[in-house]
């Protein structure tokens, strides 16, 4: 969990959210959302577009009104408090920089508004700029900077206030893949050093896995699971979480379980200890399976495509109406339209209730 320095301990705050709801007319955008964030924690709100994650963040910031429920920041009931009294700093996807102001002026703007003495403000601007490695660019305008540098300016402007809480709304989505990777590492280092409570919104599960102390996965305005990245990956609460976390996502086979055997229209295999159910889903991750000779694995399927990604080969196979992906070594070769077996260790199989979508605690093969 989060590490706090002597400098930040006592300034960063907890956040407690209880039964938060947001209505836009008859549309229920956020539904009974409850969560506690520890002081100094890096929490990621993760989910697809329209799931309510940005709405929740904007309600915490005070940029959206709360239809019902309560919000507490530290000891303060902030449910109806104006944004400027919440002691938060927000970093937006669009950077929101003043194009006619220099880097130094953009970074120092919050202190200028607060009428901070010039000498104190200049020292704080220099310190914040150095923190994000912009010390040599203070005289430049935003138009003279790269996307990554502009995002650093936005971060420095948030840092300079030394708020109790950082709120970040998809701050890396406008960057290319290489810059996103670099900025992820910088964000994680910066947050660890500052120890400031951070809530970060993204639809990118790689960002969530690499940045978060805990991940809150959302769908249709509802919280699906709140846990560490390792837990949501290895113990997904339901089919949605299992399919959302992982790249490529988890493979699924739909069928039923009768007398310890799982069956689909195309294949059957033993699932000892699994409860009987007419509608079940078995899942396994692409990295937890391998290709073998036909008849030697869990199921047989037809090779649909073969993709070389550099560090590995992704083999997509077709079984009935399902596409199943297997990660193989970078030197692996196979032709399309041939039949291959997919081998999976029993410990790497997940079982879900096909009606509710919930994961079934099933321990037969693992014993």
N, C-alpha and C positions, 0 to 999 in steps of 0.2 A: 504494500500500500504506500501512500505518498510519504516522501521524506520532507521534513520542514527544517529550515535553518533557524537560528536564533532571530535573524532579522525578520523573517516572515511569520514565525509562530506568533499567534495572537492577533495578526492583522487579517490573515485569510479567514474565511468564514464557512460554516456549514450552510447547506440549503436543505430545507424540508418542504416538500410539496405534498399536499393532501387533496385527493379527489378533485383535481383540476379539470374543469370542463370549458370548452369553447364552442359556442354556437354562432354560425353566420346565417341568420334567419332560421330556416328549418334544418340547415346542414350542421350535423354534429361533428366538428373537426377534431376535437380532442375529448376523450371519454374517460372520466374518472382516473386521471393520471396521477399516480402517487409514487414518490421516490425520495430517498434521502441521499444527499451527497456529502461526503466527509470533507473536513477542512483540508485543503491541499490536494484533493483528489482530482484526477483527470478522467472525467466521465464523458463518454461518447454516446450521443443519440444517433442511432443508425436505423435506416430503413429506406424504402423506395420513395420516389417523388409522391407527394400527396398523403404521406402516412401521418403527418401531424408533428413531425420533429421540429421544423422551423417555427411552427405556430407555438409549440411549447417554449422554445427558446425566446421568442419575442414576448411571450407572456411573462417570462422570468425577467426580461429586460424592462418591461413596462411599456413596450411599443404596441402591445395588443392588450385590450382589457380582459379581465378574467370573468367569465360568465358565472362560474361558481367554483367553490373550493378555496383553499388557502395556500399562501406562499410565505415562508419564513426564511429570511437571510440573516444568519447569526441569531441574535436575540430579537431582531426586529420583525414584526408582522408587516410584510411588504406587499400584501395583497392589493392594497389600493394606494400605495405610495408612488409619487411621481418618479420617473426614471432617474432624475438628477440626484435624488436622495437615496438611491439604492446602493451606491458605492460599487458600481460595476463598470467594466469597459468592454465594448463590443467590437469585434473585428468582422467586417462584412466580406462577402464574396467579391464585391465590386471595388474594394479598397477604400472608396470614398475619400480620395485625396483632393486637396485644392490644387488645381493645375497651375495657378499663377503664383503659388507659394513655393519656396525652396523646400528641400528635404528638412532642413533645420526648422523652418517655420511650420511645416506640417506636423512634425514631431512635437514641437513645443506649444501647439495651439491650445491644448487643454489647460496648460499652465498659464498661458496668456489670458485666457478667459477667466481663470481664477485669480488674476492680477498678482501672480508670483513675481517677486523682485527679479530684475533682469539677470543679475549675476547668478542667482540661484537657478533661474530657468536655463541659462546657458550651460551651466555645469550639468544639470539634469538631462538636457538634450544630448550633450556629448556622451554622457554615461549610457543613455538608452541607445544611442546610435552605435556605440562600441559593442553593446550587448548583441546587436544583430548584424555586426560587421558592416556598418555603413559610415564609419567615421571619416572616410575620405570623400564622401559624396554629399556632404551637408549643404553645399552651395548649388547643387543641381536642382532642376525642376523635374517633376514627375514624368514629363514627356521625354526626358533624356535617360530614363531608367528602363531596365528590363522588367518583365512581369514579376520575376522573383524579387527584384530590388524594391519594386513598388509595394509588394506584399510585406516586405520587411519594414518599410516605412510605416505601414498601417499597424504592424505589430509593435514597433517602437513607440508609436503614439499611444497605444494601449498601455504599454509597460510603464511609460513615464508617470502615469497617474498613481501607480502602485495601488490598484484597486483591491478590494476584498475578493472579487470574482471576475474571471474572464469569461466572456461568452463569444463563441466563434461559430459563424454560420457559413459552412463550406468555404473556408478561406483559401483553399488550394485548388479549387475546381477549375480556375481559369489558367492554370499553369500546365505546361507540357509534362509528359511522364517523368523525364529526368529531373526537372525542377521540383516536381511534387515529391519525388523520393528524397531529394536533398532537403527540402523544406520540412518534410516529416521529421527527419532526424534533428533539424534545428529546433523545431517546435517542442519535441520531446525533451531535448536537453534544456531549453529555456524554461519550460514549465517545471522541470525537476529542480532547477537551480532556484527559481523564484518561489516555488512552493505555493503558488496561488491557485485556489479552487478554480477549476476550468470545466465548462460544459461546451462540448464541441459537436456540431451537427455535420453529418456527412451521409451520403448514400454509398460511399466507397468502403466496402468491408475490409480492404487491405489497410486503409487509414485507421479504421476502428481497431483492428487487431494489433497494429504496431504502436498506436499511440495510447490506448486506454488502459487505465487501471481496471475499470469496469465498463461494460457495454450495455446500453439499454436498447433493445431491438424493438422497433415499433411497426405496426401494420394497421391501416385503417383507423388511426387515432387511438389505438390501444397498445399498451405495453405487452409485449410477448414474452420477453425474458430479460432479466437483469442479472449479470454475472461477469466474472472475469473473462477475457478473451479465450483462455484455455478451456474454461467450462462451457461456454456457449458453443465452442467448436467440438468438444469431445462429449458433451452431454446436452445436446439441443433439446429444448423443451417440447418442440412440436415440428411438424413438417415444414412450416414456413421458415423457422429459424434454421433448420437443417439444410434447406435448399438455398437460403440466402447467404449463409456463411460458407466460404470455401470457393476457390477458383481453380478449375471449374467446380460447379456445385455438386452436391451429393447426387449419386445415381439412385433412382427409385424404381421398384418393381411392384405393381399392384396385383393383388390376388387375395387368397384366403388361407386360413390355417385350420387344418383338421387333423387331430390325433398326432400333433407334433410334426406335421409336414406342411410346408408352404407351397401353394400351387398357383400358377397362372395358366392362361390358355396355352402357353408355349412350353412350359417346363415345370418341374417339381423338384424340391430338395428338402432335406430334413431340417427341422427347426425344433429340436427337442426342448421341451419345457415351455414352449410358447403357448399361450392360452388360445383356445379355439375361437375363431372369429370369421365371419363371412366376408368381411372387408378389412384387409390389412395391407400395409405397405412396408416392404423391406428396403432399407437404404444402406449404401456403402459408398465410401469416398473413393475418387479416382486414384489417390495415392495408396489406398489400402488394398488394391487388387492387382492382379497381373494376368497376362495372357498365357494360356497353355494350350496343349493339343485339344481338339474337340473331344468331348466326353470326359476330360480329366479335371474339369472345374465345376463350379457351382451351376453355371448355365452355359449354353452355347449360343453364339450370336454371329451375325454377318458383319464383316468389317465394312464400314460405311465411308469413313475418311481417315486419312493419316496426316497429321500436322507436325512438322518439325519446328519447335519454338526456340531452339538453341541449346538449352540445358536439358531438354527432355523431348520425348515424342508423345503427342496426344493422339490416341487411337479411339475413334468414335465407332461404336458398333450398334447395330439395329436389332432389336428383339421385339417382335410384334410392333406396337406403336411407340415403343420407348427407344430413346437414344441413350446409350451407356458409354461413359468415357473412362479410359484406362490410361494412367500415366506410366510410360515405359522409359527405359534408359535412352539417352540421346543417340546411341548407336543401333537401336532396335529398328528392324525393317520388316514390313509385312505388306502384302498386296491387298488392294480393296476387293470386295465381293467374295472373299474367302471366308470360311467359317472357322471360328476360334473359340476356345473355352475361356471363361473368366473365372479365375480362382480367387476366393476370398476366405481368409481365416474367420472362423465363427465369432471370435472376439471382436471383429471389425464390422459385424452386422448390427444394424439398428432396426427396431421394430416399432411401427407406429399404428395407432388405431385409424383405420381408413375413414371413419365417420367424423370423429372429433379432431383428428390430426395430431393428438397428443402422443408423445413418446410412451411406449409401454416398457415398464421396468421388467425386463425379461433376462434371467440369469442362467438359463439352462446350459448353453454351450460354454459359458464362461466359468462354470464350476469345475 
